């Protein structure tokens, strides 16, 4: 099983990660911290179940451009 997280970058530079198939949410001030928090959150969620084989982090970039 693979878990997929949708990751967005906040205006303050931090990251928010949301699992698309389970109720797992976490965040971090930077990419490394967010990755560590995702791993910890997944371990906590699956503490009494088999853990997924892999975790995919899908960075969603939302950019607004002016049309001049």
ZAVEX-887335 format. One record per residue: residue number from 1; residue in one letter; x, y, z of N, C-alpha, C in turn. Coordinates in Angstrom, 1 decimal, m for minus. Example, Ala and Ser with C-alpha at 12.3 -4.5 7.8 and 13.67 -1.06 7.14 Angstrom:
+-----+---+--------+--------+--------+--------+---------+--------+--------+--------+--------+
!   k ! r !  neast ! nnorth !    nup ! caeast ! canorth !   caup !  ceast ! cnorth !    cup !
+-----+---+--------+--------+--------+--------+---------+--------+--------+--------+--------+
!   1 ! A !   13.2 !   m5.7 !    7.8 !   12.3 !    m4.5 !    7.8 !   13.2 !   m3.3 !    7.8 !
!   2 ! S !   12.8 !   m2.2 !    7.1 !   13.7 !    m1.1 !    7.1 !   12.9 !    0.0 !    7.9 !
+-----+---+--------+--------+--------+--------+---------+--------+--------+--------+--------+
***
This chain:
+-----+---+--------+--------+--------+--------+---------+--------+--------+--------+--------+
!   k ! r !  neast ! nnorth !    nup ! caeast ! canorth !   caup !  ceast ! cnorth !    cup !
+-----+---+--------+--------+--------+--------+---------+--------+--------+--------+--------+
!   1 ! X !    0.9 !   m1.2 !    0.0 !    0.0 !     0.0 !    0.0 !    0.9 !    1.2 !    0.0 !
!   2 ! X !    0.5 !    2.2 !   m0.7 !    1.2 !     3.5 !   m0.8 !    0.2 !    4.6 !   m0.3 !
!   3 ! X !    0.7 !    5.5 !    0.6 !   m0.1 !     6.6 !    1.0 !    0.3 !    7.8 !    0.1 !
!   4 ! X !   m0.6 !    8.6 !   m0.3 !   m0.3 !     9.8 !   m1.1 !   m0.8 !   11.0 !   m0.3 !
!   5 ! X !    0.2 !   12.0 !   m0.1 !   m0.1 !    13.2 !    0.6 !   m0.1 !   14.4 !   m0.4 !
!   6 ! X !   m1.1 !   15.2 !   m0.3 !   m1.1 !    16.5 !   m1.0 !   m0.4 !   17.5 !   m0.1 !
!   7 ! X !    0.7 !   18.1 !   m0.6 !    1.5 !    19.1 !    0.2 !    1.4 !   20.5 !   m0.5 !
!   8 ! X !    1.0 !   21.4 !    0.4 !    0.9 !    22.8 !   m0.1 !    1.9 !   23.7 !    0.7 !
!   9 ! X !    2.4 !   24.7 !    0.1 !    3.3 !    25.6 !    0.8 !    2.4 !   26.8 !    1.3 !
!  10 ! X !    2.6 !   27.2 !    2.5 !    1.8 !    28.3 !    3.1 !    2.5 !   29.6 !    2.8 !
!  11 ! X !    1.8 !   30.7 !    2.9 !    2.4 !    32.0 !    2.7 !    3.6 !   32.3 !    3.5 !
!  12 ! X !    3.6 !   31.8 !    4.7 !    4.7 !    32.0 !    5.7 !    6.0 !   31.1 !    5.4 !
!  13 ! X !    5.8 !   30.3 !    4.4 !    6.9 !    29.4 !    4.0 !    6.8 !   28.0 !    4.5 !
!  14 ! X !    6.0 !   27.7 !    5.4 !    5.8 !    26.4 !    6.0 !    5.0 !   25.5 !    5.0 !
!  15 ! X !    4.9 !   24.2 !    5.3 !    4.2 !    23.3 !    4.5 !    3.1 !   22.6 !    5.3 !
!  16 ! X !    2.0 !   22.2 !    4.6 !    0.9 !    21.5 !    5.1 !    0.7 !   20.2 !    4.3 !
!  17 ! X !    0.6 !   19.1 !    4.9 !    0.4 !    17.8 !    4.2 !   m0.9 !   17.1 !    4.6 !
!  18 ! X !   m1.6 !   16.7 !    3.7 !   m2.9 !    16.0 !    3.9 !   m3.0 !   14.7 !    3.1 !
!  19 ! X !   m3.2 !   13.6 !    3.8 !   m3.3 !    12.3 !    3.2 !   m4.6 !   12.3 !    2.4 !
!  20 ! X !   m4.6 !   11.8 !    1.2 !   m5.8 !    11.7 !    0.3 !   m6.7 !   10.6 !    0.6 !
!  21 ! X !   m6.2 !    9.5 !    1.3 !   m7.0 !     8.4 !    1.6 !   m7.4 !    8.1 !    3.0 !
!  22 ! X !   m6.7 !    8.8 !    4.0 !   m6.9 !     8.6 !    5.4 !   m6.9 !    9.9 !    6.1 !
!  23 ! X !   m7.5 !   10.0 !    7.3 !   m7.5 !    11.3 !    8.0 !   m6.2 !   11.5 !    8.7 !
!  24 ! X !   m5.2 !   11.9 !    7.9 !   m3.9 !    12.2 !    8.5 !   m3.5 !   13.5 !    7.9 !
!  25 ! X !   m3.2 !   14.5 !    8.8 !   m2.8 !    15.8 !    8.5 !   m1.6 !   16.2 !    9.4 !
!  26 ! X !   m0.7 !   17.0 !    8.8 !    0.4 !    17.5 !    9.6 !    1.0 !   18.7 !    8.9 !
!  27 ! X !    2.0 !   19.3 !    9.5 !    2.6 !    20.5 !    8.9 !    4.1 !   20.5 !    9.4 !
!  28 ! X !    4.8 !   21.5 !    8.8 !    6.2 !    21.7 !    9.2 !    6.6 !   23.1 !    8.8 !
!  29 ! X !    7.6 !   23.6 !    9.5 !    8.1 !    25.0 !    9.1 !    8.9 !   24.9 !    7.9 !
!  30 ! X !    9.5 !   23.8 !    7.6 !   10.3 !    23.6 !    6.3 !   10.1 !   22.2 !    5.8 !
!  31 ! X !   10.6 !   21.9 !    4.6 !   10.4 !    20.6 !    4.0 !   10.9 !   19.5 !    4.8 !
!  32 ! X !   12.0 !   19.6 !    5.4 !   12.6 !    18.5 !    6.2 !   11.7 !   18.2 !    7.4 !
!  33 ! X !   11.3 !   19.2 !    8.1 !   10.4 !    19.1 !    9.3 !    9.1 !   18.5 !    8.9 !
!  34 ! X !    8.5 !   18.9 !    7.8 !    7.2 !    18.4 !    7.3 !    7.4 !   16.9 !    7.0 !
!  35 ! X !    8.5 !   16.5 !    6.3 !    8.7 !    15.1 !    6.0 !    8.8 !   14.2 !    7.3 !
!  36 ! X !    9.5 !   14.7 !    8.3 !    9.6 !    14.0 !    9.5 !    8.3 !   13.9 !   10.2 !
!  37 ! X !    7.5 !   15.0 !   10.2 !    6.1 !    15.0 !   10.8 !    5.2 !   14.0 !   10.1 !
!  38 ! X !    5.3 !   13.9 !    8.7 !    4.5 !    13.0 !    8.0 !    4.8 !   11.6 !    8.4 !
!  39 ! X !    6.0 !   11.2 !    8.5 !    6.5 !     9.9 !    8.9 !    5.9 !    9.6 !   10.3 !
!  40 ! X !    6.1 !   10.5 !   11.2 !    5.6 !    10.3 !   12.6 !    4.1 !   10.2 !   12.6 !
!  41 ! X !    3.4 !   11.0 !   11.9 !    1.9 !    10.9 !   11.9 !    1.4 !    9.6 !   11.3 !
!  42 ! X !    2.1 !    9.1 !   10.2 !    1.7 !     7.8 !    9.7 !    2.0 !    6.7 !   10.7 !
!  43 ! X !    3.1 !    6.7 !   11.3 !    3.4 !     5.7 !   12.3 !    2.4 !    5.7 !   13.4 !
!  44 ! X !    2.0 !    6.9 !   13.9 !    1.0 !     7.0 !   14.9 !   m0.4 !    6.5 !   14.5 !
!  45 ! X !   m0.8 !    6.8 !   13.2 !   m2.1 !     6.4 !   12.7 !   m2.2 !    4.9 !   12.6 !
!  46 ! X !   m1.1 !    4.3 !   12.1 !   m1.1 !     2.8 !   11.9 !   m0.4 !    2.1 !   13.0 !
!  47 ! X !   m0.4 !    2.6 !   14.3 !    0.3 !     2.0 !   15.4 !   m0.1 !    0.6 !   15.6 !
!  48 ! X !   m1.3 !    0.2 !   15.4 !   m1.8 !    m1.2 !   15.6 !   m2.1 !   m2.0 !   14.4 !
!  49 ! X !   m1.6 !   m1.5 !   13.2 !   m1.9 !    m2.1 !   11.9 !   m0.7 !   m2.1 !   11.1 !
!  50 ! X !   m0.7 !   m2.9 !   10.0 !    0.5 !    m2.9 !    9.2 !    0.7 !   m1.5 !    8.5 !
!  51 ! X !    1.9 !   m1.1 !    8.5 !    2.2 !     0.2 !    8.0 !    2.3 !    0.2 !    6.5 !
!  52 ! X !    2.0 !    1.3 !    5.8 !    2.1 !     1.3 !    4.3 !    3.6 !    1.1 !    3.9 !
!  53 ! X !    3.7 !    0.5 !    2.7 !    5.0 !     0.3 !    2.1 !    5.8 !    1.6 !    1.7 !
!  54 ! X !    5.0 !    2.6 !    1.3 !    5.7 !     3.8 !    0.9 !    4.7 !    5.0 !    1.1 !
!  55 ! X !    5.3 !    6.2 !    1.1 !    4.6 !     7.4 !    1.3 !    5.0 !    8.3 !    0.1 !
!  56 ! X !    4.0 !    8.8 !   m0.6 !    4.3 !     9.8 !   m1.8 !    3.9 !   11.2 !   m1.3 !
!  57 ! X !    4.8 !   12.1 !   m1.5 !    4.5 !    13.5 !   m1.2 !    4.3 !   14.3 !   m2.5 !
!  58 ! X !    3.1 !   14.7 !   m2.8 !    2.8 !    15.4 !   m4.0 !    2.7 !   16.9 !   m3.7 !
!  59 ! X !    3.7 !   17.7 !   m4.1 !    3.7 !    19.1 !   m3.9 !    2.8 !   19.8 !   m4.9 !
!  60 ! X !    1.8 !   20.5 !   m4.4 !    0.9 !    21.3 !   m5.2 !    1.3 !   22.7 !   m5.1 !
!  61 ! X !    1.5 !   23.3 !   m6.3 !    2.0 !    24.7 !   m6.4 !    0.9 !   25.5 !   m6.9 !
!  62 ! X !    0.5 !   26.5 !   m6.2 !   m0.6 !    27.4 !   m6.6 !    0.0 !   28.8 !   m6.9 !
!  63 ! X !    0.1 !   29.2 !   m8.1 !    0.7 !    30.5 !   m8.5 !   m0.2 !   31.4 !   m9.2 !
!  64 ! X !   m0.3 !   32.6 !   m8.8 !   m1.1 !    33.6 !   m9.5 !   m0.2 !   34.5 !  m10.3 !
!  65 ! X !   m0.5 !   34.7 !  m11.5 !    0.3 !    35.6 !  m12.4 !   m0.5 !   36.8 !  m12.9 !
!  66 ! X !    0.0 !   37.9 !  m12.9 !   m0.7 !    39.1 !  m13.5 !   m0.7 !   39.0 !  m15.0 !
!  67 ! X !   m1.8 !   39.4 !  m15.6 !   m1.8 !    39.5 !  m17.0 !   m1.7 !   41.0 !  m17.4 !
!  68 ! X !   m0.6 !   41.4 !  m17.9 !   m0.4 !    42.8 !  m18.2 !   m0.6 !   43.0 !  m19.7 !
+-----+---+--------+--------+--------+--------+---------+--------+--------+--------+--------+
***
